[in-house]
C-alpha cells in the first residue's frame, strides 16, 4: 500500500484509535477492580476498628471473615428484611451506603468477639468542612457501646480531624445508649461540661462544630436504629 496515499493515513489512524481505546478500556477495568477491592478492604478495616481491632490491609479480609458472622438490612420497625443476609461486598448490607437515594433498609453487621456478640451499625453525618461517618459497635443488650470508629473527608488537622484518634474513640466504650428504657444516644459535649440525662463524652477542644456533628450523627444515624436496639434491649430484660 502506498503510504503517501490518503487512504493509508485514514486506515492507520483508525487502527491506532482502536488500539489505544482497547488499551485504555483494559487499563480502566484492571484499575477499577483494584480500586473497588481497596475500598472494600478499607471498609472492613473500619468495621474492625469499631470492634477495637486494628487490622492491616493484608489481615483485614481474614479478620473480617472470622469475626463478622452475619450481615443484613433491617426495616423501620427494626425487623430483619428477609433475603438480605450475607457478609460479602456483593451482599445488600455491605453494598448499602447510608444516604443513597435507593436505600432499601439499614445495614447491620453481627460479630462475635470472644464471648461477646456485637452489632455494628454504620453512621453518616456532617462536620465543619464536609461529610463525617463511622461505625458504632453495640453489645447484645442494645445499649452498651463496645467500640466506635469515625472518619472524615476534610476536617481540620489537629482539631476536628482528631475524631479518628483512639483518644476520642475510646471514650465511647461502655457508654449506654438507652436510659430508663428509652433511647437517648450519647452526647458529645465541651470538655468539662456534663449532661444529666444521657451518657456523654468530651468533644474535641477547638473542634466544636465537628464535635456537634458527631453528636448529631449519633442521635440521628443511631436513632434510625432505635426500634432495632429497643428490640434487642427488651429481649435481654
Secondary structure, DSSP 8 states (H G I E B T S, - for coil): --TTSHHHHHHHHHHHHHHHHHHHHHHHHHHHHHHHHHHHHHHHHHHHHHTT----HHHHHHHHHHHEEEEEEE-TTS-B-TT----STTSHHHH--TT-TT--SEEEEEEEETTEEEEEEEEEEE-SSSEEEEEEEEETTSSBEEEEEEEESS--TTTGGGGGSHHHHGGGTT-BSEETTEE--EEEE-TT---SSSEEEE--TT-HHHHHHHHHHIIIIIGGGHHHHHHHHHHT-
